[in-house]
């Protein structure tokens, strides 16, 4: 069992991405330069199904995760798992 509130939840009922982005910023004070644009983009999104410009919310979250490998620790693991669970709810694996 995981602590992620998104596990098993439909994709449109997860915690808002702008709240998750705020958690990331609170717990990762100096994000990697490649992850920063995706954190910024998530600040404008409520659900993963929403678009961000010409990108999908799904791609924003996926690209954040691929650029956040330097972020470590218990909060990083928890939040990244939550985002992976949200992606999984969208059928992204």
C-alpha distances in whole Angstrom, upper triangle without the diagonal:
4,7,9,11,12,9,11,14,17,19,21,19,17,18,22,22,25,23,20,23,25,22,22,26,25,23,25,29,30,28,30,32,31,28,30,31,28,27,30,29,26,28,30,27,25,23,23,25,28,31,32,35,36,32,29,26,24,26,26,22,23,26,24,21,24,26,23,23,25,23,21,19,16,16,17,14,12,15,15,12,12,16,14,12,15,18,16,16,20,20,20,19
4,5,8,10,8,10,13,16,17,19,17,15,15,19,19,21,19,17,20,21,18,18,22,21,19,21,25,27,25,26,29,28,24,26,28,24,23,26,26,23,24,27,24,22,21,20,23,26,28,29,32,33,29,26,23,21,24,23,19,20,23,21,18,21,23,20,20,22,19,17,16,13,13,14,11,9,11,12,8,9,12,12,10,13,15,14,15,18,19,19,18
4,6,9,8,12,13,16,17,18,16,13,13,16,17,19,16,14,17,18,15,16,20,19,17,19,23,25,23,25,28,27,23,25,26,23,21,25,25,21,22,25,22,21,20,19,23,25,27,28,31,32,29,26,23,21,24,23,19,20,23,20,18,21,23,20,20,21,18,17,15,11,11,12,10,7,9,11,9,8,12,13,11,13,16,16,16,19,20,20,19
4,5,6,9,10,13,13,15,13,10,10,13,14,16,14,12,15,16,13,14,18,18,16,18,22,24,22,23,26,25,21,22,24,20,19,22,21,18,19,21,19,17,16,16,19,21,23,24,28,29,25,22,19,18,20,19,16,17,20,17,16,19,20,18,19,21,18,17,15,12,11,12,10,7,8,9,7,5,9,10,8,9,12,12,13,16,17,17,17
4,6,8,8,11,11,13,10,7,7,11,13,15,13,11,15,16,14,16,19,19,18,20,23,25,23,25,28,26,23,24,24,21,19,22,21,18,19,20,18,15,14,15,17,19,22,23,27,28,25,22,18,18,21,20,16,18,21,19,18,21,23,20,22,23,20,20,19,15,14,15,13,10,10,12,10,7,10,11,9,9,13,13,12,15,17,18,18
4,6,5,8,8,10,8,5,7,10,11,15,13,11,15,17,15,16,19,20,19,21,24,26,23,25,27,25,21,23,23,19,18,21,20,16,18,19,16,14,12,12,14,17,20,21,25,25,22,19,15,14,18,17,14,15,19,17,16,19,21,19,21,23,20,20,20,17,15,15,14,11,10,11,9,6,8,9,6,6,10,10,8,11,14,14,15
4,5,9,10,12,10,9,11,14,15,18,17,15,18,20,18,19,22,22,21,23,26,28,25,27,29,27,23,25,25,22,21,24,23,19,21,22,19,17,15,14,16,19,22,24,27,27,24,21,18,16,19,19,16,16,20,19,17,20,22,20,21,24,21,21,20,17,16,16,14,12,12,12,9,7,10,9,5,7,10,9,8,12,13,14,14
4,7,9,11,10,10,13,16,17,20,19,17,21,23,21,22,25,26,25,26,30,31,29,30,32,29,26,28,28,24,24,26,25,21,23,24,21,18,16,15,16,20,23,25,28,28,25,21,19,17,20,21,18,18,22,21,19,22,25,23,24,27,25,24,24,21,20,20,18,15,15,16,12,11,12,11,8,9,11,9,7,11,12,14,14
4,6,8,6,7,10,13,14,18,17,16,19,21,20,21,24,25,24,26,29,31,28,29,31,29,26,27,27,23,22,24,23,19,21,21,18,15,13,13,14,17,20,22,26,26,23,20,17,16,19,19,17,18,22,21,20,23,25,24,25,28,25,25,25,22,20,20,19,16,15,16,13,11,12,12,9,8,11,10,7,10,12,14,16
4,6,6,7,11,13,14,18,18,17,20,22,21,22,25,26,26,27,30,32,29,30,31,29,26,27,26,22,22,24,22,19,21,20,17,14,11,11,11,14,18,20,24,24,21,17,15,14,18,18,16,17,21,21,20,23,25,24,26,29,27,27,27,25,23,23,21,19,17,17,15,13,13,13,10,8,10,10,6,8,10,13,15
4,6,6,10,11,11,15,15,14,17,19,19,20,23,24,24,25,28,29,26,27,28,25,22,23,22,19,19,21,18,15,18,17,13,11,8,7,8,11,14,17,20,20,17,14,11,10,14,15,13,14,18,17,17,20,22,22,24,26,24,25,26,24,22,21,20,18,16,16,14,12,11,11,9,6,8,8,5,6,9,11,13
4,6,9,9,11,14,15,14,17,19,19,20,23,24,25,26,28,30,27,28,29,27,24,24,23,19,19,20,18,15,17,16,12,9,6,7,7,10,13,16,19,20,18,14,12,12,16,16,14,17,19,19,19,22,24,24,26,28,26,27,28,26,23,23,22,20,17,18,17,14,13,14,12,9,11,12,9,9,13,14,17
4,7,8,11,14,13,13,16,18,18,19,22,23,23,25,28,29,27,29,30,28,24,25,24,21,20,21,19,16,17,17,13,10,8,10,11,13,16,19,22,23,21,17,14,14,18,18,16,18,21,20,20,23,25,24,26,28,26,26,26,24,21,21,21,18,16,17,16,12,13,14,12,9,12,13,10,11,15,16,19
4,6,8,11,11,10,13,15,14,16,19,19,20,21,24,26,23,25,26,25,21,22,21,18,17,19,17,13,15,15,12,9,7,9,11,13,16,17,21,22,19,16,13,13,16,15,13,16,18,17,17,20,22,20,23,25,22,23,22,20,18,18,17,14,12,14,13,9,9,12,9,7,10,12,9,11,14,15,17
4,6,9,7,7,10,12,11,13,16,16,17,19,21,23,21,23,25,24,20,20,20,17,15,17,16,12,12,13,11,8,8,10,13,14,17,17,21,23,20,17,13,14,17,16,13,16,19,16,17,20,21,19,22,23,20,21,21,19,16,16,16,13,11,13,13,9,10,13,11,9,12,14,13,14,17,18,19
4,5,5,7,9,10,11,13,15,16,17,18,20,22,20,22,23,22,18,18,18,15,13,14,13,9,9,10,7,5,6,8,11,11,14,14,18,20,17,15,11,13,16,14,12,16,17,15,16,20,20,19,22,24,21,22,22,20,17,17,18,15,12,14,15,11,11,14,13,11,13,16,14,15,18,18,20
4,5,5,6,9,10,10,12,14,15,16,18,19,17,19,19,18,15,14,14,11,9,11,9,6,7,8,6,5,6,7,10,10,12,12,16,17,15,13,9,11,13,10,9,13,14,12,13,17,17,16,19,20,18,20,20,19,16,15,16,14,11,12,13,10,9,12,13,10,12,15,14,14,17,17,19
4,5,5,6,9,10,11,12,14,15,16,18,16,18,19,18,15,14,13,11,9,9,9,5,4,6,6,6,9,10,13,12,13,12,16,18,16,15,11,14,15,12,11,15,16,13,15,19,18,17,20,21,18,20,21,20,16,16,18,16,13,14,16,13,12,16,16,14,15,19,18,18,21,20,22
4,5,5,6,9,10,11,12,14,16,18,17,19,20,20,16,15,16,14,11,12,12,9,7,10,9,8,10,12,16,15,17,16,19,22,20,18,14,16,18,15,13,17,18,15,16,20,19,17,20,21,18,19,19,18,14,14,16,14,11,13,15,12,12,16,16,14,16,19,18,19,22,21,23
4,5,5,6,9,10,11,12,14,16,14,17,18,18,14,14,14,12,9,11,11,8,8,11,10,10,11,11,15,15,17,16,19,21,18,17,13,14,16,13,11,14,15,12,13,16,16,14,17,18,15,16,16,15,11,11,13,11,7,10,12,9,9,12,13,11,14,16,16,17,20,19,20
4,5,5,6,9,10,10,12,13,11,14,15,15,11,10,11,9,6,8,9,6,6,9,9,10,12,12,16,15,16,14,17,20,17,16,13,14,15,11,10,13,14,10,12,15,14,12,16,16,14,16,16,16,13,12,14,13,9,11,14,12,10,14,15,14,15,18,19,19,22,20,21
4,5,5,6,9,10,11,13,12,16,17,17,14,12,13,12,8,10,11,9,7,11,12,12,14,15,19,18,19,17,20,23,20,19,16,18,19,15,14,17,17,14,15,19,17,15,18,18,15,17,17,16,13,13,16,14,11,13,16,14,13,17,18,17,19,22,21,22,25,23,25
4,5,5,6,8,10,13,12,15,17,18,14,13,15,14,10,12,14,11,10,14,14,14,16,16,20,20,21,20,23,25,22,21,17,18,19,16,14,17,17,14,14,18,17,14,17,16,13,14,13,13,9,10,12,11,8,11,13,12,12,15,16,16,18,20,21,22,24,23,23
4,5,5,6,8,10,9,12,14,14,11,10,13,11,8,10,12,10,10,14,14,15,16,16,20,20,20,18,22,23,21,20,16,17,17,14,12,15,15,11,12,15,13,10,13,13,10,11,12,12,8,8,11,10,8,9,12,12,11,14,16,15,17,20,21,21,23,21,22
4,5,5,6,8,8,11,13,14,11,9,12,12,8,10,12,11,10,14,15,16,18,18,22,21,21,19,22,24,22,21,18,19,19,16,15,17,16,13,14,17,15,12,15,14,11,13,14,15,11,11,14,14,11,13,16,15,15,18,20,19,20,23,24,24,27,24,25
4,6,6,10,10,14,16,18,15,13,16,15,12,13,16,14,13,17,17,18,20,21,24,24,24,22,25,27,25,24,21,22,23,19,18,20,20,16,17,20,18,15,17,16,12,14,13,13,10,11,14,14,12,14,17,16,16,19,21,20,22,25,25,26,29,27,27
4,6,9,9,13,16,17,14,13,16,15,12,15,17,15,15,19,19,20,21,21,25,25,25,24,26,28,26,25,22,22,22,19,17,19,19,15,15,18,16,13,14,13,9,10,9,10,7,8,11,11,10,12,15,15,15,18,19,20,21,24,25,26,28,26,26
4,6,6,9,12,13,11,10,14,13,11,13,16,15,15,18,19,20,22,21,25,25,25,22,25,27,24,24,21,21,21,18,16,18,17,13,14,16,13,10,12,10,7,9,10,12,9,8,12,13,11,12,16,16,15,18,20,20,21,24,25,26,28,25,25
4,6,10,12,14,12,11,14,15,12,13,17,16,15,19,21,22,24,24,27,26,26,24,26,28,25,26,23,24,23,20,19,21,19,15,17,18,15,13,15,12,10,12,13,15,12,12,16,16,15,16,19,19,19,21,24,23,24,27,28,29,31,28,28
4,7,9,11,10,9,13,14,12,13,17,17,16,20,21,23,25,24,28,27,26,23,25,27,25,25,23,24,22,19,18,20,18,14,16,17,13,11,13,11,9,12,14,17,15,13,17,18,16,17,20,21,20,22,25,24,25,27,29,29,31,28,28
4,6,8,7,6,10,11,9,11,14,14,14,18,19,21,22,21,25,24,23,20,22,24,21,22,20,20,19,16,15,16,14,11,12,13,10,8,10,8,7,11,13,16,14,11,15,16,14,14,18,18,17,19,22,21,21,24,26,26,27,24,24
4,5,5,6,10,11,10,12,15,15,16,19,20,23,24,22,25,24,23,21,22,23,21,22,20,20,18,15,15,15,13,10,11,11,8,7,9,7,8,12,15,18,16,13,16,18,16,15,18,19,17,19,22,22,21,24,26,26,27,24,24
4,6,5,8,10,10,11,14,15,16,19,20,23,24,22,25,24,22,19,20,21,19,21,19,20,17,15,15,16,13,11,13,12,9,10,12,11,12,15,19,21,19,16,19,21,19,17,21,22,19,21,24,23,22,26,28,27,28,25,25
4,6,7,8,10,11,12,14,16,18,19,22,22,20,23,22,20,17,18,19,16,18,17,17,14,12,13,13,9,8,10,9,6,8,10,11,12,15,19,21,19,16,18,20,18,16,19,20,17,18,22,21,20,23,25,24,25,21,22
4,6,6,6,9,10,11,13,15,16,19,19,17,20,19,18,16,17,18,15,16,15,15,13,10,10,11,8,5,8,8,5,6,9,10,10,13,16,18,16,13,15,17,14,12,16,17,14,15,19,18,17,20,22,21,23,19,20
4,5,5,6,9,10,11,13,15,18,19,18,20,19,18,15,16,18,16,17,15,16,14,11,12,13,10,8,11,12,9,9,13,12,12,15,18,20,17,15,18,19,15,15,18,18,16,18,21,20,19,22,24,23,25,22,23
4,5,5,6,9,10,11,13,16,17,16,18,17,15,12,13,14,12,14,13,14,12,9,11,12,10,8,12,12,10,11,15,15,15,19,21,23,20,17,20,21,17,16,20,19,16,18,21,19,18,22,23,22,24,21,22
4,5,5,6,9,10,11,14,14,13,15,14,13,10,12,13,11,11,10,11,9,6,7,9,7,5,9,10,9,10,13,15,14,17,20,21,18,15,17,18,14,13,16,16,12,15,17,15,15,18,19,18,20,17,19
4,5,5,6,9,10,13,14,13,16,15,14,12,14,16,14,14,11,13,12,8,9,11,10,7,10,12,10,10,14,14,13,16,18,18,15,13,16,16,12,12,16,15,12,15,17,15,16,19,20,19,22,19,20
4,6,5,7,10,13,15,14,17,15,14,11,13,15,13,14,12,14,14,10,11,14,12,10,13,15,13,13,17,17,16,19,21,22,19,17,20,19,16,16,19,18,15,18,20,18,18,22,22,21,24,22,23
4,5,6,7,11,12,11,13,11,10,7,9,12,10,10,9,11,11,7,9,12,11,10,13,15,14,14,18,19,18,21,23,23,20,18,20,20,16,16,19,17,14,17,19,16,16,20,20,18,21,19,21
4,5,5,8,9,9,12,10,10,8,12,14,11,11,8,10,11,7,7,11,11,9,12,14,14,14,17,19,17,19,21,21,17,16,18,17,13,13,16,14,11,14,16,13,14,17,17,16,19,17,19
4,6,8,11,12,14,12,12,10,13,16,14,14,11,14,14,11,11,15,14,12,15,18,17,16,20,20,18,21,22,22,18,17,20,18,15,16,18,16,14,17,19,16,17,21,20,19,23,21,23
4,7,10,11,12,10,10,8,10,14,12,12,10,13,14,11,12,16,16,14,17,19,19,19,22,23,21,24,25,25,22,21,23,21,18,18,21,18,16,19,20,17,17,21,20,19,22,21,24
4,6,7,9,7,8,7,11,13,12,10,7,11,12,10,10,14,15,13,16,19,18,18,22,23,21,24,25,24,21,20,21,20,16,17,18,16,13,16,17,13,14,18,17,15,19,18,21
4,7,9,7,10,11,14,16,14,12,9,12,14,12,12,16,17,16,17,20,21,20,24,25,23,25,25,24,21,20,21,19,16,17,18,15,13,16,16,12,14,17,15,15,18,18,21
4,5,6,9,11,14,16,13,10,7,9,12,11,11,14,16,15,16,19,20,20,23,25,23,25,25,24,21,20,21,18,15,16,16,13,11,14,13,9,11,14,12,11,15,15,18
4,5,8,10,13,14,11,8,4,5,9,8,8,10,13,13,14,16,18,18,21,23,21,23,24,23,21,19,19,18,15,14,15,12,10,11,11,8,8,11,10,8,12,11,14
4,7,10,13,13,11,7,6,7,10,11,11,13,15,16,17,19,21,21,24,27,25,27,28,27,24,23,23,21,18,18,18,16,13,14,14,10,10,13,11,8,12,12,16
4,7,10,11,9,6,5,8,11,10,11,14,15,16,18,20,21,21,25,27,25,28,29,28,25,24,24,23,20,19,20,18,15,17,17,13,13,16,14,12,15,15,19
4,6,7,6,4,5,8,9,9,11,13,14,15,17,19,20,21,24,26,25,28,30,29,27,25,26,25,21,20,22,20,16,18,19,15,14,18,17,14,17,16,19
4,6,5,6,6,10,9,8,11,13,13,13,16,18,18,19,23,24,23,26,28,29,25,23,25,24,21,20,22,20,17,19,20,17,16,19,19,16,19,18,21
4,5,8,10,12,11,10,14,16,15,16,19,20,20,22,25,27,26,29,31,32,29,27,28,28,24,23,25,24,20,22,23,20,19,22,22,19,22,20,23
4,7,10,12,10,11,14,15,14,16,19,19,20,22,25,27,27,30,32,33,30,28,29,29,25,24,26,24,21,22,23,20,18,22,22,18,20,19,22
4,7,8,6,7,10,11,11,13,15,16,16,19,22,24,24,27,29,29,27,24,25,25,22,20,22,21,17,18,20,17,15,18,18,15,17,15,18
4,5,5,6,9,10,11,12,14,15,17,18,21,24,23,26,28,28,25,23,23,23,20,18,20,18,14,15,17,14,12,15,15,12,14,12,16
4,5,5,6,9,10,11,12,14,15,16,19,22,21,23,25,25,22,20,20,20,16,15,17,15,11,13,14,11,10,13,13,10,13,12,15
4,5,5,6,9,10,11,12,14,15,18,21,20,22,24,24,21,19,19,19,16,14,15,13,10,10,12,9,7,10,10,8,10,8,11
4,5,5,6,8,10,10,12,14,16,19,19,22,24,24,22,19,20,20,17,15,16,15,12,12,14,12,9,13,14,11,12,10,12
4,6,5,6,9,10,11,12,15,18,17,20,22,22,20,17,18,18,15,13,15,14,11,12,14,12,10,14,15,13,15,12,14
4,6,5,6,9,10,10,13,16,15,17,19,19,17,14,15,15,11,10,12,11,7,8,11,9,8,11,13,11,13,11,12
4,5,5,6,9,10,12,15,15,17,19,20,18,15,15,16,13,10,12,12,8,8,11,10,8,11,13,11,12,9,10
4,5,5,6,9,11,14,14,17,20,21,19,15,16,17,15,12,14,15,11,11,15,14,11,14,17,15,16,12,13
4,5,5,6,9,11,11,14,17,18,15,12,14,15,12,9,12,13,9,11,14,13,12,15,17,16,17,14,15
4,5,5,7,10,10,12,15,15,14,10,11,12,10,7,10,11,8,8,12,12,10,13,16,15,16,13,12
4,6,7,10,11,13,16,18,17,13,13,16,14,10,13,14,11,11,15,15,13,15,18,17,17,14,13
4,6,8,9,12,16,18,16,13,14,16,14,11,14,16,13,13,17,17,15,18,21,20,21,17,17
4,5,5,9,12,14,13,9,11,13,11,9,12,14,12,12,16,16,15,18,20,20,21,18,17
4,5,7,11,13,13,9,10,13,12,10,12,15,13,13,17,18,17,19,22,22,22,19,17
4,6,10,13,13,10,11,14,14,12,15,17,16,16,20,21,20,22,25,25,26,22,21
4,7,10,9,6,9,11,10,9,13,15,14,15,18,19,19,21,23,24,25,22,21
4,7,8,5,7,10,10,10,12,14,15,15,18,20,20,21,24,25,26,23,22
4,6,5,6,9,10,11,12,14,15,16,18,20,21,22,24,26,27,25,23
4,5,5,6,9,10,11,12,14,15,16,18,20,21,23,25,26,24,23
4,5,5,6,8,10,11,12,14,15,17,18,20,21,23,24,23,22
4,5,5,6,8,10,11,12,14,15,16,18,20,21,23,20,19
4,6,5,6,9,10,10,12,14,15,16,18,20,21,19,17
4,6,5,6,9,10,11,12,14,15,17,19,20,19,18
4,5,5,6,9,10,11,12,14,15,17,19,17,17
4,5,5,6,9,10,11,12,14,15,17,14,14
4,5,5,6,9,10,10,12,14,15,14,13
4,5,5,6,9,10,11,13,15,13,14
4,5,5,6,9,10,11,13,11,12
4,5,5,6,9,10,11,9,8
4,5,5,6,9,10,9,9
4,5,5,7,9,9,10
4,5,5,7,5,7
4,5,5,5,6
4,5,7,9
4,5,9
4,6
4
